[in-house]
Amino acid sequence: MKPHAELGRRGAVCPFARPVHNDDSLVFCVWNASNLRFNDFLCVLKKISESYFRLLDRMHGNSKLFSMCVFVQGIEDYQYGQYIDEAHSLTKPAFMEAGLMLGEFHPLSLTKGTHSETFLPMRSNQPAFVVRAMSPHDALFIDRADSPAEVRLRELRHYQRWVGDALPETENARIHNRITELRSVIARQS
């Protein structure tokens, strides 16, 4: 909820944290994943979106802010790369298709910040996943140069589908043009 000197911009590290906390729209869960094989872990992780929507239906706060933080217990440091980072990459498309964003956090994360090469915003004391509804702010996390064109296209299409109505007309036009560009890039690669 606080700023950080290496963030590369002003303001809180996560602009959602304080509003979500103040609105009582944050649910914490603990998932004991000890002894789960990776494929079983993935199956359970994919089901977390269902839990998110069930909890959302019962909440009384601002549903646009509702977030779910799932602390993962029972995995060792050497498993973070697979059980947190790789699992995030493999399941993120399903979450985005449902209009959700999935954040991945753990003590050894090397994910760089959007505004700073030195700040590592996904580092946390405990491994965790955070689920929340997609928002206009998420443009920062999609269509990144280090992602393949197919991934960027898919994510932009989900973003436009779920957030397009909340975007200014110029931003919607930019995204539409970017989708067209990515389709051309993919067609040329085929």
N, C-alpha and C positions, 0 to 999 in steps of 0.2 A: 504494500500500500504506500510505500515511501519511494522517493526518488533514489537514484543511484548515480554516483559520480561518473561511472563509465558507460552509462546508458546511451549517450549520444543525442539525447533530446531532453527537454524539460518535462517534468511531471512524474507521476508514479510509474513504477516498472510495469504494472498491469493496470490499465485504466478501468478495468471492470471490478477489481478487487474491493475497493471501498464502497461503491454503490451497491454491489451484491451483498456485502457484509452488512451495510447499514439497512438494507431492505429485508434482512432475514431471508434472503433468496439463495442461500448456499447450504448444501447438504454435504456432510462428510460421511464417507463409508470406509470400511476396512475390508480388504479382500485377502484372505489367506491363500496364497498360490503355491505354497510349498508342495513339492512332489508332483506338480502338474507338468505333464509333457507339454512342449511348446504348442503343438497342434490343439491340444485341449485348452490351453491358455488362450489361444486365439479365438476358439469357439465361445468361451466365456466372455472375453473382451467384446466381441461383436454383439453380445446380448445386453451389454451395459446400456446401449441406446434405448432398449425397451424399458429398462428400469428407470432411465431418465424421464421418459414420457409418462410412465405410471406415476412417478413422484410429482412431475409437473402438473398432472391433472388434480393432485390433492393439495397443491400449495396455495397459500393465500397472498403472497407478495406479488411483486411485479414479474409476471411470467416471462417477459423479455429478458430479464436479468438472471433468471434461474440458472444455477450452475451446480454441478455435482463433482466433488473431489473424491477420488477413489485412491486411498493409500494401499499400495501393494506390499504385502508382507510375505516372507518365506522365500524370497529370491536373494541370491548372493550377488556381491559386487560384479563378479565376472559374467553374470547373466543379464546385466542391465542392457548391454548392447542388443541382445536378441529379444529378451522379454519386454523391454520398454521401447527402445528405438525401432527395432525391426517390426515389432508388433504394431507400433504406431503407424509406420509406413504401410503395412499390409491392411490395416483396418480403417485408416482414415477415409478412403473412398466411400465405404459404406456409411460412415458417419456423415460425411458431406452430402451424400445422396439424400439423407434424412433431414438435411438442413442444420446439422450440428457440426461443431468444431471439436476436435479431440486434441488436447495438449498433453505432451509427455514430459515428465520431470524425473530426474534422479541425480544423485550426488556426483556422477562422473560425466554428465552430459557435456558434449562439445558443440552443441547447437549455438551458433552465433546470433547475436541480436540483429535486428533489421537495420538499426541506425549506428551500430558499432561493431567493429571486428573483434574488440577485446572483451565485450560484455557477453556473458553466457547466461541468458535469462531462464533457461530451462533447468538450471541447477537447483536442487532442493535437498534438504537433509534426508528425506525419505523418497523412495520411488513412488510415483503417483501418476494418475491420469486425471485430467479435468475435462469435463464435458459441458458445453454451453451452446446456446443457439447461435447460429451464424449471424454476423452483424456487418455493417458497412466497413468497420474497422479492419475486417479480415482481408481486405485487399492487400494489406501489407504482407500476408503470409502465403499468398498464392501467386502464380505466374512469376516465380523466381527463376533467375537465370540458371541456377544449379539443378533444376528439375527438367526431365525430358518433356518434349513438346506435347506428347500424349497426356501426360499427367497435368500439365498446365491447362490444356484445353478442357479436360474433364472437370478440373477444379473451377475454372472460370465459368463453365456452363452451370455448375451447381450454384456457384456464387450468384450469378445473374438470376437464376431461377428463384432462389430464396431471398435475395436481398435487393434485387433489381427495382422493385417498387419503391424502396426507401432511398434510392440513389438519385442525385441530380441528373437531369437529362443528358448533360455533357458527359458525365461519368458512364452512364449506360451506353452512350454512343461509342465511347472509348473502348469499353469492354466488348461491344459488338464487333468493332473493327479488329480488336486483338484476337477474338475468336476466329474471325475470317482469316487473319494472317497465320494463325497457328494451323488452321486447316490446310492452308496452302503449303506451309512448311512440311506438314506430315505427308501430304500428297506427293510432294517432290521427293521425299525420302523413300517412298514406296517403289 
